[in-house]
């Protein structure tokens, strides 16, 4: 995923919004990267919810 950080600036033929990895490949990864209008972001890790601990007879 590529986050749009262009503050209204755009490249001809490239949407001024967050882009998927596939969209970036279509337009050229180096082109998008060098533009300074997009920033590569990692996929957010799923948060693990701690399971409640049950106290047994001690």
Helices and strands as residue ranges (DSSP letters): E 2-4, H 21-27, H 29-35, E 38-40
